[in-house]
Amino acid sequence: MRLADARKDQYRRLAKDQGYRARSAYKLLQLNNSYHIIKKGSKVVDLGCAPGGWLQVVTKEVGQAGKVVGIDLKPVESVAGATVLKGSIEDVDMFEKIVGILGSKADVILSDLAPNVSGLWDIDHARQISLSATALGFARQVLRVGGSAVFKVFEGDLLNEFRADLKTSFGRVLLNKPSASRQESSELYIVCLDFKQ
């Protein structure tokens, strides 16, 4: 067994043992340990929240005083402490609905959005960056000034352009590959701090 496969299995086992719905929960835990994005009492929106692993992490981190909303096109089994909405982040009514649930703008926007992978690298990369750009548009509507965001991206030609776009809205834009990500995968996360507007 290759090291990458062993690591994948390790996180899958851990998720099962610790009651997380997906091994991706560890990616968010590792990002949060590094950057302390999600705090007690935070108001957090999780875009593309199925199957709910990130929601499980967030509800624990924000505690009773926080508010958590997840959105996905797919149905998601409920997570204690979170409101799950079925729908698209491109639906203009979604902005008002979310701000209504939170009672104000969000402190943190998380996007683990990914396209259905075709296996054609250029197409998958372009689709993924397009999804992340849509998530950025959403964040610009819903995030409070000074807030933070995390976007999943795939490495490729369009990444620098997307990072430049992020830098127009955030004070700090940092690339990270959590150890829970498969090392051979092109998946990265961009952590964005200090939202300007």
C-alpha positions as CSV (number, residue, x, y, z in Angstrom):
1,M,0.0,0.0,0.0
2,R,1.3,3.4,-0.9
3,L,1.8,6.0,1.8
4,A,-1.0,8.2,0.2
5,D,-3.4,5.3,0.3
6,A,-2.4,4.5,3.9
7,R,-3.1,8.1,4.9
8,K,-6.5,8.1,3.1
9,D,-7.4,4.9,5.0
10,Q,-6.2,6.4,8.3
11,Y,-8.5,9.4,7.9
12,R,-11.4,7.3,6.8
13,R,-11.0,5.0,9.8
14,L,-10.6,8.1,12.1
15,A,-13.8,9.6,10.7
16,K,-15.7,6.3,11.4
17,D,-14.3,6.0,14.9
18,Q,-15.0,9.7,15.8
19,G,-18.4,9.8,14.2
20,Y,-17.7,12.2,11.3
21,R,-19.6,11.6,8.1
22,A,-16.6,12.2,5.9
23,R,-12.8,12.2,6.1
24,S,-12.9,15.8,4.8
25,A,-13.8,16.8,8.4
26,Y,-10.1,16.5,9.2
27,K,-9.2,19.0,6.4
28,L,-11.3,21.6,8.1
29,L,-10.1,20.7,11.6
30,Q,-6.5,21.1,10.3
31,L,-7.2,24.4,8.6
32,N,-8.9,25.7,11.7
33,N,-6.0,24.6,13.9
34,S,-3.7,26.6,11.7
35,Y,-5.7,29.8,11.2
36,H,-8.4,29.9,14.0
37,I,-11.0,30.9,11.5
38,I,-14.0,29.4,13.4
39,K,-14.4,30.6,17.0
40,K,-17.0,30.2,19.8
41,G,-20.1,32.2,18.9
42,S,-19.2,32.5,15.1
43,K,-21.8,32.7,12.5
44,V,-20.8,30.3,9.7
45,V,-22.2,29.4,6.3
46,D,-21.0,26.1,4.6
47,L,-21.5,26.0,0.9
48,G,-21.8,22.6,-0.7
49,C,-22.2,21.0,2.8
50,A,-23.1,17.4,1.8
51,P,-22.6,14.9,3.4
52,G,-22.3,17.1,6.5
53,G,-18.8,16.4,7.8
54,W,-17.8,20.1,7.8
55,L,-21.1,21.0,9.5
56,Q,-20.3,18.6,12.3
57,V,-16.9,20.2,12.9
58,V,-18.3,23.8,12.7
59,T,-21.2,23.2,15.2
60,K,-18.7,21.8,17.7
61,E,-16.4,24.8,17.2
62,V,-19.0,27.6,17.5
63,G,-20.8,26.1,20.4
64,Q,-24.3,27.1,21.7
65,A,-23.7,30.8,21.0
66,G,-22.9,30.3,17.3
67,K,-25.1,29.9,14.3
68,V,-24.4,27.5,11.4
69,V,-26.1,27.3,8.0
70,G,-25.3,24.7,5.3
71,I,-26.5,24.8,1.7
72,D,-26.4,22.0,-0.9
73,L,-28.3,21.0,-4.0
74,K,-28.3,17.4,-2.6
75,P,-30.4,16.5,0.4
76,V,-28.3,16.4,3.6
77,E,-29.2,14.5,6.7
78,S,-29.7,17.0,9.5
79,V,-26.9,18.0,11.8
80,A,-27.6,19.0,15.4
81,G,-27.0,22.8,15.8
82,A,-27.1,23.6,12.1
83,T,-29.8,24.8,9.7
84,V,-29.5,22.9,6.3
85,L,-31.0,24.5,3.2
86,K,-31.6,22.6,0.0
87,G,-30.9,24.9,-2.9
88,S,-28.4,26.8,-5.1
89,I,-26.0,29.6,-3.9
90,E,-26.8,31.3,-7.2
91,D,-30.4,31.8,-6.1
92,V,-30.7,35.5,-5.2
93,D,-33.3,34.8,-2.5
94,M,-30.7,32.6,-0.7
95,F,-28.7,35.7,0.5
96,E,-31.7,37.2,2.4
97,K,-32.8,33.8,3.7
98,I,-29.3,33.1,5.2
99,V,-28.9,36.6,6.7
100,G,-32.4,36.2,8.2
101,I,-31.4,32.9,9.8
102,L,-28.1,34.2,11.1
103,G,-29.6,37.5,12.3
104,S,-26.8,39.4,10.6
105,K,-24.0,38.9,8.1
106,A,-21.7,35.8,8.5
107,D,-18.3,35.8,10.2
108,V,-17.1,32.9,8.1
109,I,-17.9,31.4,4.6
110,L,-16.7,27.9,3.9
111,S,-16.7,26.5,0.4
112,D,-15.8,22.8,-0.2
113,L,-17.6,22.9,-3.6
114,A,-16.4,20.6,-6.3
115,P,-17.7,19.7,-9.7
116,N,-18.7,16.2,-10.8
117,V,-15.2,15.2,-12.0
118,S,-15.1,14.2,-15.7
119,G,-11.5,13.0,-15.7
120,L,-10.6,15.7,-18.3
121,W,-8.3,17.8,-16.3
122,D,-8.7,21.2,-18.1
123,I,-12.5,21.0,-17.9
124,D,-12.5,19.9,-14.3
125,H,-10.1,22.6,-13.2
126,A,-12.1,25.3,-15.1
127,R,-15.4,24.0,-13.6
128,Q,-13.9,24.0,-10.1
129,I,-12.6,27.6,-10.4
130,S,-15.9,28.7,-11.8
131,L,-17.7,27.2,-8.7
132,S,-15.2,28.9,-6.4
133,A,-15.8,32.2,-8.2
134,T,-19.5,31.8,-7.6
135,A,-18.8,31.1,-4.0
136,L,-16.7,34.3,-3.8
137,G,-19.6,36.2,-5.3
138,F,-21.8,34.7,-2.6
139,A,-19.3,35.7,0.1
140,R,-19.2,39.3,-1.1
141,Q,-23.0,39.4,-0.4
142,V,-23.2,37.6,2.9
143,L,-19.8,38.1,4.7
144,R,-19.3,40.9,7.3
145,V,-16.3,43.2,7.0
146,G,-13.4,41.6,8.7
147,G,-14.8,38.1,8.2
148,S,-12.9,35.1,6.8
149,A,-13.5,32.5,4.1
150,V,-12.1,29.2,2.9
151,F,-12.3,28.1,-0.7
152,K,-11.4,24.7,-2.1
153,V,-9.5,25.0,-5.5
154,F,-7.8,22.7,-7.9
155,E,-4.3,23.6,-9.0
156,G,-4.0,24.8,-12.6
157,D,-3.7,27.7,-15.1
158,L,-6.7,29.6,-13.7
159,L,-5.7,29.6,-10.1
160,N,-3.5,32.7,-10.1
161,E,-6.3,34.8,-11.7
162,F,-8.7,33.6,-9.0
163,R,-6.2,34.4,-6.2
164,A,-5.8,37.9,-7.7
165,D,-9.6,38.3,-7.6
166,L,-9.6,37.2,-3.9
167,K,-6.9,39.7,-3.0
168,T,-9.2,42.6,-4.1
169,S,-11.7,41.5,-1.3
170,F,-9.4,40.2,1.5
171,G,-6.5,41.5,3.4
172,R,-4.7,38.2,3.4
173,V,-4.9,35.3,1.0
174,L,-3.1,32.1,2.0
175,L,-2.7,28.7,0.2
176,N,-2.7,25.5,2.2
177,K,-2.8,21.8,1.6
178,P,-3.9,20.0,4.8
179,S,-2.2,16.7,5.5
180,A,-5.7,15.1,5.4
181,S,-5.8,15.9,1.7
182,R,-4.4,13.2,-0.6
183,Q,-0.9,14.4,-1.4
184,E,-1.2,13.3,-5.0
185,S,-4.4,15.2,-5.5
186,S,-4.4,18.8,-7.0
187,E,-6.8,19.9,-4.3
188,L,-5.7,23.0,-2.3
189,Y,-7.5,25.3,0.1
190,I,-7.3,29.1,0.0
191,V,-7.8,30.7,3.4
192,C,-8.9,34.3,3.1
193,L,-8.7,36.7,6.1
194,D,-9.9,40.2,6.8
195,F,-12.7,40.7,4.3
196,K,-12.7,44.3,3.0
197,Q,-16.0,44.5,1.1
